[in-house]
Amino acid sequence: MKNGIRIIWHTLKVFILFTGSTILFYYGIMWISEEYEGYHRYDEPEGAAVKVYSSITNEESNWYDRLLFFYMNGE
C-alpha cells in the first residue's frame, strides 16, 4: 500500500513540475513576443544612412551572367 502511494506521489510531483515548467516557458515566449511586436524592422533609417545596393541597369548583364556571378561570389 505504501509503495503504491509513493508511486502516485512521485508521479504527481513530476506532473506538477512538468506543468509548471510548461506554463513558465509559455509565458516567457509570450513576453518575448510582445517585446519584439512593436519593433519596426523596416522603418526608414535615421541619420546619415547610405544606400548600399544599386540595381544593375546595364543591358550587357543578362540572367546568365548574374547566375554565374552568384555562383562564383555567393552574392
FIMARTOR-166602 format. One record per residue: x, y, z of N, C-alpha, C in turn; residue in one letter. Coordinates in pm, whole numbers, plus 32768, in hexadecimal, padded with zeros to 4 digits. Layout:
<bados>
<n.c1=X n.c2=Y n.c3=Z ca.c1=X ca.c2=Y ca.c3=Z c.c1=X c.c2=Y c.c3=Z residuo=A>
...
</bados>
This chain:
<bados>
<n.c1=8051 n.c2=7F89 n.c3=8000 ca.c1=8000 ca.c2=8000 ca.c3=8000 c.c1=8056 c.c2=807E c.c3=8000 residuo=M>
<n.c1=80BD n.c2=807E n.c3=8058 ca.c1=8114 ca.c2=80F4 ca.c3=805D c.c1=8160 c.c2=8106 c.c3=7FDA residuo=K>
<n.c1=8182 n.c2=8098 n.c3=7F9A ca.c1=81CB ca.c2=80A0 ca.c3=7F1C c.c1=8173 c.c2=80E0 c.c3=7EAF residuo=N>
<n.c1=80F4 n.c2=80BF n.c3=7EAB ca.c1=8097 ca.c2=80F9 ca.c3=7E4A c.c1=8084 c.c2=818E c.c3=7E61 residuo=G>
<n.c1=8078 n.c2=81B6 n.c3=7EDE ca.c1=8068 ca.c2=8244 ca.c3=7EFF c.c1=80E7 c.c2=8291 c.c3=7EDC residuo=I>
<n.c1=815A n.c2=8254 n.c3=7EF2 ca.c1=81D9 ca.c2=8295 ca.c3=7ED1 c.c1=81E5 c.c2=82AA c.c3=7E39 residuo=R>
<n.c1=81BB n.c2=8247 n.c3=7DEB ca.c1=81BF ca.c2=8254 ca.c3=7D58 c.c1=8161 c.c2=82C2 c.c3=7D2A residuo=I>
<n.c1=80E9 n.c2=82C6 n.c3=7D63 ca.c1=8089 ca.c2=832F ca.c3=7D3F c.c1=80C1 c.c2=83B9 c.c3=7D65 residuo=I>
<n.c1=8100 n.c2=83C3 n.c3=7DDB ca.c1=8139 ca.c2=8443 ca.c3=7E07 c.c1=81A9 c.c2=8471 c.c3=7DAA residuo=W>
<n.c1=8203 n.c2=8416 n.c3=7D80 ca.c1=826F ca.c2=843A ca.c3=7D25 c.c1=8239 c.c2=845F c.c3=7C9B residuo=H>
<n.c1=81D3 n.c2=8418 n.c3=7C6F ca.c1=8194 ca.c2=8439 ca.c3=7BEE c.c1=8154 c.c2=84C2 c.c3=7BF4 residuo=T>
<n.c1=8112 n.c2=84E1 n.c3=7C62 ca.c1=80D4 ca.c2=8563 ca.c3=7C73 c.c1=813D c.c2=85D3 c.c3=7C76 residuo=L>
<n.c1=81AE n.c2=85BC n.c3=7CB8 ca.c1=8219 ca.c2=8620 ca.c3=7CBC c.c1=8250 c.c2=863B c.c3=7C30 residuo=K>
<n.c1=8265 n.c2=85D0 n.c3=7BE2 ca.c1=8298 ca.c2=85E1 ca.c3=7B59 c.c1=8233 c.c2=862C c.c3=7B05 residuo=V>
<n.c1=81B3 n.c2=860D n.c3=7B14 ca.c1=814A ca.c2=8651 ca.c3=7AC9 c.c1=8145 c.c2=86E5 c.c3=7AEB residuo=F>
<n.c1=814D n.c2=8705 n.c3=7B6D ca.c1=814B ca.c2=8792 ca.c3=7B95 c.c1=81C6 c.c2=87DB c.c3=7B62 residuo=I>
<n.c1=823B n.c2=879C n.c3=7B68 ca.c1=82B6 ca.c2=87DA ca.c3=7B36 c.c1=82AD c.c2=87F1 c.c3=7A9F residuo=L>
<n.c1=827A n.c2=878F n.c3=7A55 ca.c1=826C ca.c2=879C ca.c3=79C4 c.c1=8208 c.c2=880A c.c3=79A1 residuo=F>
<n.c1=8196 n.c2=880D n.c3=79E6 ca.c1=8131 ca.c2=8873 ca.c3=79CC c.c1=8165 c.c2=88FE c.c3=79ED residuo=T>
<n.c1=81A8 n.c2=890C n.c3=7A5C ca.c1=81E0 ca.c2=898D ca.c3=7A81 c.c1=8249 c.c2=89BD c.c3=7A1F residuo=G>
<n.c1=829F n.c2=8963 n.c3=79F3 ca.c1=8306 ca.c2=8988 ca.c3=7992 c.c1=82C8 c.c2=89B0 c.c3=790C residuo=S>
<n.c1=8261 n.c2=8968 n.c3=78E4 ca.c1=821D ca.c2=8988 ca.c3=7867 c.c1=81DB c.c2=8A11 c.c3=786D residuo=T>
<n.c1=819A n.c2=8A2F n.c3=78DB ca.c1=8159 ca.c2=8AB2 ca.c3=78EB c.c1=81C2 c.c2=8B21 c.c3=78EE residuo=I>
<n.c1=822F n.c2=8B0B n.c3=7935 ca.c1=829A ca.c2=8B6E ca.c3=793A c.c1=82D6 c.c2=8B86 c.c3=78B1 residuo=L>
<n.c1=82EE n.c2=8B1D n.c3=7866 ca.c1=8324 ca.c2=8B2A ca.c3=77DE c.c1=82C3 c.c2=8B74 c.c3=7783 residuo=F>
<n.c1=8242 n.c2=8B54 n.c3=778D ca.c1=81DC ca.c2=8B93 ca.c3=773A c.c1=81D8 c.c2=8C2A c.c3=7753 residuo=Y>
<n.c1=81D3 n.c2=8C51 n.c3=77D2 ca.c1=81CD ca.c2=8CE0 ca.c3=77F0 c.c1=8251 c.c2=8D27 c.c3=77D1 residuo=Y>
<n.c1=82C0 n.c2=8CE0 n.c3=77D6 ca.c1=833F ca.c2=8D1A ca.c3=77AC c.c1=8340 c.c2=8D37 c.c3=7717 residuo=G>
<n.c1=830F n.c2=8CD8 n.c3=76C9 ca.c1=8307 ca.c2=8CED ca.c3=7637 c.c1=82A5 c.c2=8D5E c.c3=7617 residuo=I>
<n.c1=8236 n.c2=8D65 n.c3=765D ca.c1=81D4 ca.c2=8DD1 ca.c3=7646 c.c1=8211 c.c2=8E59 c.c3=766A residuo=M>
<n.c1=8261 n.c2=8E5F n.c3=76D4 ca.c1=82A1 ca.c2=8EDC ca.c3=76FB c.c1=8304 c.c2=8F09 c.c3=7690 residuo=W>
<n.c1=8354 n.c2=8EAC n.c3=765E ca.c1=83B5 ca.c2=8ECE ca.c3=75F5 c.c1=836C c.c2=8EF9 c.c3=7576 residuo=I>
<n.c1=8300 n.c2=8EB5 n.c3=7556 ca.c1=82B2 ca.c2=8ED9 ca.c3=74E0 c.c1=8279 c.c2=8F66 c.c3=74EB residuo=S>
<n.c1=8247 n.c2=8F8B n.c3=755F ca.c1=8212 ca.c2=9011 ca.c3=7573 c.c1=8280 c.c2=907A c.c3=756D residuo=E>
<n.c1=82F8 n.c2=9058 n.c3=759C ca.c1=8367 ca.c2=90B7 ca.c3=7597 c.c1=838C c.c2=90DA c.c3=7507 residuo=E>
<n.c1=838E n.c2=9077 n.c3=74B0 ca.c1=83B8 ca.c2=908E ca.c3=7426 c.c1=8344 c.c2=90B0 c.c3=73C9 residuo=Y>
<n.c1=82C9 n.c2=90AF n.c3=73FB ca.c1=8257 ca.c2=90CF ca.c3=73A6 c.c1=825A c.c2=9161 c.c3=737A residuo=E>
<n.c1=8286 n.c2=91B9 n.c3=73D1 ca.c1=828A ca.c2=9247 ca.c3=73B1 c.c1=830A c.c2=9272 c.c3=736A residuo=G>
<n.c1=8362 n.c2=9214 n.c3=734F ca.c1=83E2 ca.c2=9233 ca.c3=7310 c.c1=83CD c.c2=923E c.c3=7279 residuo=Y>
<n.c1=83E8 n.c2=92B3 n.c3=7242 ca.c1=83D1 ca.c2=92CC ca.c3=71B4 c.c1=8454 c.c2=92BA c.c3=7168 residuo=H>
<n.c1=8461 n.c2=9246 n.c3=712A ca.c1=84DE ca.c2=9227 ca.c3=70E4 c.c1=84EA c.c2=9270 c.c3=705F residuo=R>
<n.c1=847B n.c2=9292 n.c3=7023 ca.c1=847F ca.c2=92C6 ca.c3=6F9B c.c1=8467 c.c2=935C c.c3=6F93 residuo=Y>
<n.c1=847E n.c2=93A3 n.c3=7001 ca.c1=8473 ca.c2=9434 ca.c3=6FFF c.c1=84E8 c.c2=946F c.c3=6FB2 residuo=D>
<n.c1=84D5 n.c2=94EA n.c3=6F85 ca.c1=8541 ca.c2=9531 ca.c3=6F44 c.c1=85AF c.c2=954C c.c3=6FAA residuo=E>
<n.c1=862C n.c2=9538 n.c3=6F84 ca.c1=8699 ca.c2=9551 ca.c3=6FE3 c.c1=86A7 c.c2=95E6 c.c3=7003 residuo=P>
<n.c1=86D3 n.c2=9600 n.c3=707B ca.c1=86E6 ca.c2=968A ca.c3=70A6 c.c1=8779 c.c2=96AE c.c3=709E residuo=E>
<n.c1=8794 n.c2=972E n.c3=7092 ca.c1=881E ca.c2=975B ca.c3=7092 c.c1=885A c.c2=975B c.c3=7005 residuo=G>
<n.c1=88DD n.c2=9743 n.c3=7000 ca.c1=8925 ca.c2=974B ca.c3=6F81 c.c1=8931 c.c2=96C0 c.c3=6F41 residuo=A>
<n.c1=88BF n.c2=9681 n.c3=6F27 ca.c1=88BF ca.c2=95FC ca.c3=6EEB c.c1=88E3 c.c2=9606 c.c3=6E58 residuo=A>
<n.c1=8927 n.c2=95A1 n.c3=6E26 ca.c1=8952 ca.c2=959D ca.c3=6D9C c.c1=8917 c.c2=9522 c.c3=6D5A residuo=V>
<n.c1=88E2 n.c2=9533 n.c3=6CE2 ca.c1=88AB ca.c2=94C2 ca.c3=6C98 c.c1=891F c.c2=946F c.c3=6C62 residuo=K>
<n.c1=891F n.c2=93F0 n.c3=6C80 ca.c1=8990 ca.c2=939C ca.c3=6C58 c.c1=8970 c.c2=9342 c.c3=6BE3 residuo=V>
<n.c1=88F6 n.c2=9347 n.c3=6BB1 ca.c1=88D0 ca.c2=92F2 ca.c3=6B41 c.c1=88A0 c.c2=9348 c.c3=6ACF residuo=Y>
<n.c1=88CF n.c2=932E n.c3=6A5B ca.c1=889C ca.c2=9372 ca.c3=69E4 c.c1=8880 c.c2=9308 c.c3=697B residuo=S>
<n.c1=8810 n.c2=9314 n.c3=693B ca.c1=87EB ca.c2=92B0 ca.c3=68D8 c.c1=8841 c.c2=92BF c.c3=685B residuo=S>
<n.c1=8853 n.c2=9252 n.c3=6816 ca.c1=88A3 ca.c2=9253 ca.c3=679D c.c1=884A c.c2=927C c.c3=6729 residuo=I>
<n.c1=886B n.c2=92ED n.c3=66EC ca.c1=881E ca.c2=931B ca.c3=667A c.c1=8868 c.c2=9300 c.c3=65F9 residuo=T>
<n.c1=88D7 n.c2=92BA n.c3=6606 ca.c1=892A ca.c2=929B ca.c3=6594 c.c1=88E3 c.c2=9231 c.c3=653E residuo=N>
<n.c1=88D4 n.c2=924C n.c3=64BE ca.c1=888F ca.c2=91EE ca.c3=6467 c.c1=88E8 c.c2=9176 c.c3=6443 residuo=E>
<n.c1=896A n.c2=9182 n.c3=645A ca.c1=89C5 ca.c2=9115 ca.c3=6438 c.c1=89B9 c.c2=90A0 c.c3=6498 residuo=E>
<n.c1=8991 n.c2=90B7 n.c3=6513 ca.c1=8989 ca.c2=904A ca.c3=6572 c.c1=88FE c.c2=900A c.c3=6568 residuo=S>
<n.c1=88FC n.c2=8F90 n.c3=653E ca.c1=887E ca.c2=8F47 ca.c3=6534 c.c1=8870 c.c2=8EE8 c.c3=65A9 residuo=N>
<n.c1=880D n.c2=8E93 n.c3=65AB ca.c1=87F5 ca.c2=8E3A ca.c3=661B c.c1=8864 c.c2=8DD4 c.c3=662B residuo=W>
<n.c1=88A1 n.c2=8DAC n.c3=65BC ca.c1=890C ca.c2=8D49 ca.c3=65C3 c.c1=8988 c.c2=8D83 c.c3=6609 residuo=Y>
<n.c1=89A9 n.c2=8DFF n.c3=65E7 ca.c1=8A1A ca.c2=8E3F ca.c3=6629 c.c1=8A00 c.c2=8E54 c.c3=66BE residuo=D>
<n.c1=8985 n.c2=8E79 n.c3=66E1 ca.c1=8962 ca.c2=8E8A ca.c3=676E c.c1=896A c.c2=8E05 c.c3=67B9 residuo=R>
<n.c1=8940 n.c2=8D98 n.c3=6776 ca.c1=8946 ca.c2=8D15 ca.c3=67B4 c.c1=89D7 c.c2=8CEA c.c3=67CA residuo=L>
<n.c1=8A2C n.c2=8D00 n.c3=676A ca.c1=8ABA ca.c2=8CE0 ca.c3=6779 c.c1=8AF9 c.c2=8D35 c.c3=67E7 residuo=L>
<n.c1=8AD4 n.c2=8DB5 n.c3=67EC ca.c1=8B07 ca.c2=8E0D ca.c3=6855 c.c1=8ADE c.c2=8DD9 c.c3=68DF residuo=F>
<n.c1=8A61 n.c2=8DAA n.c3=68EA ca.c1=8A31 ca.c2=8D74 ca.c3=6969 c.c1=8A7E c.c2=8CF7 c.c3=6990 residuo=F>
<n.c1=8A92 n.c2=8C9B n.c3=6930 ca.c1=8AD9 ca.c2=8C20 ca.c3=694F c.c1=8B6C c.c2=8C39 c.c3=6970 residuo=Y>
<n.c1=8BA9 n.c2=8C98 n.c3=692F ca.c1=8C37 ca.c2=8CB1 ca.c3=6946 c.c1=8C50 c.c2=8CFE c.c3=69C7 residuo=M>
<n.c1=8BF9 n.c2=8D5D n.c3=69E9 ca.c1=8C10 ca.c2=8DB3 ca.c3=6A5E c.c1=8BB2 c.c2=8D98 c.c3=6AD1 residuo=N>
<n.c1=8B48 n.c2=8D51 n.c3=6ABA ca.c1=8AEA ca.c2=8D36 ca.c3=6B25 c.c1=8A96 c.c2=8DAD c.c3=6B4A residuo=G>
<n.c1=8A86 n.c2=8E0C n.c3=6AF0 ca.c1=8A36 ca.c2=8E84 ca.c3=6B0C c.c1=89CC c.c2=8E93 c.c3=6AA3 residuo=E>
</bados>
